[in-house]
Amino acid sequence: MRVLKELSRQPAALFGLAIVLAVVILALAAPLIAPYSPDEQMFDGLTLEGAPIGPGAQFWLGTDTLGRDLFSRLLYGARTSLVIGIVANGVAVAIGLAIGIAGGYLRGLSGNLIMRFTDLMMAFPALLLAIVLAALLKPSLWIVALVIALVNWVQVARIVYTETRGLSERDFILAERALGAGHGRILFLHILPHLMPTAIVWGTLGIATTVLLEATLSFLGIGVQPPQPSWGNIIFESQSYFQAAPWLVFFPGAVILLTALAFNLVGDALRDILDPTQRGRG
Amino acid sequence: MLAVLARRLVQSVLILLGVAAITFVLLYALPADPARMIAGRSATAATVANIRHELGLDQPLLQQFGTYLSHLLEGNLGRSYAQKTEVATLIAARLPATLTLMVAGIFMELVIGITLGVIAAVARGGAVDRLIMMTAFVGVSAPQFIVALFLLYVFAATLGWFPMSGFGTAAHLVLPATTLGILGAGWYARIVRSAMIDVLNQDYIRTARAKGLSGARIILRHALPNAILPVIAMIGIDIGQFMGGVVVVEAVYGWPGIGQLAWQAIQQVDIPIIMGVTLTSALAIVIGNLAADLIAPAVDPRIRSH
């Protein structure tokens, strides 16, 4: 409750939250709102010369090069982005938590090895790795989600590692251990709850990164495959046409940007609220 | 100092070896088959097996990796499957274009980021500050390819100030460098603003003000040099970010750098080139991080004692 109250005091965070809610509702209600089927290539969706139609009364945001309604495709594309955002980022945060906790809690060789592996992954050109994996595997929604999770856990792991190290030296953990508590009890009852703010912050901020990564992979043609609409592959399909039909690039571009911005705004505000030491100045 | 440097160098080499090992295993495990790719769709199984044998792809994984490593230590990155040329030669031919783009991009980032950060800090709390910070936030959230397409549409297709794509003149460089600049500038603006506010609250700034120095002189001569220190450490890390994103920017602008080389190689399952570019990028990241760690204490005596 306190979190919601403080969130509502920040106009930027409220703006972000409103957009996040709007995207979620539009995605869930896509079949109800969409004026046309996202895959239907309509006879009157192209001009007589076969060019896409600009935004107007019949097709609110215009049509694409195959005569499909752009607004309907964007609505269904929101589902793709959100599913990947939530699944891929959820997996990334879970992996990051597991590895970070293991590295921070297990001292000695095993803990050390885990963190050296994380250092190694930090030196990986992440986007290049994602592109290679996505291109060489047969691309599908779940493969894209998996690829993104595989490159995005590293940052979470580093932060969780630092926090777990600090936590496991605190007096209440030492006392708990002196009383004879097992590892399971310490980890699940004492360390994990303290890491929840971090998990929530990264669970939000990471969705922005994930949405951008999915859009980038799909834009390169190695992400979600058409005809399943994704904001990135709508641009991929129309980029060679974008001088003649700029709306086909600008509308999807704008929703990608707005969605990423919204999750970043909310995540940033949550970080300020949940972690007083990180509170922004000014 | 020398001991630290030596340890960091050994660590860097180990990290590069690790990157090589992971990439090698991943490329080996992925379902894409380079031998079939080279042979073409209509090739018989015997032809494919022959090519596989010629490339040494029928050997056990460990033996393949051993061969690759021993060649790597001699500076030999192997030969491209599709282009039949030394990978080192191909990368060396493309590297100047990528490095030019990187330097220009970082320059744009610094100019935009520091300017906005300083203005925001000086006007802190006001409408200008909020506007700049909001813009910086949008910049941070924007995907590269959308910024690139937007700039192309406005400044190349509509206004015609710059060429659509290609390489060679300074005009070709402006849009790709600005694309990179806009994205990184958001981070720099935030860091500079926060560092600048710290500095402006310090006693020596009050002293400077008390002795009657002009506002501009205080900001540019006394405050900025101190506020800029965290940015210097960021540049090293930025090189890594840049190397990751290079494929996208080069693809949109048709910039003939190693990103394009990698993109082409990925589509042809040309494993030696993919390995070579990944290692080159990882090397850039490692050098960037190393530089950040070494330069920060060199320019900022306060960090040195730690």
Interface residues (C-beta under 8 A of the other chain):
Chain A: A12 F117 D119 L120 A123 F124 P125 A126 L127 L128 L129 I131 V132 L133 A135 L136 L137 K138 A208 L212 A215 T216 F219 L220 I235 Q239 F242 Q243 P246 V249 F250 G253 I256 L257 A260 L261 N264 L265 D268 G280 R281 G282
Chain B: I15 L16 G18 V19 I22 T23 L26 L27 L30 P31 A32 R124 G125 D129 M134 F137 V138 V140 S141 A142 P143 Q144 F145 I146 L149 F150 Y153 A157 R193 S194 I197 D198 G240 M243 G244 G245 V247 V248 A251 A262 W263 I266 Q267 V269 I274 V277 T278 S281 A282 I285 V286 N289
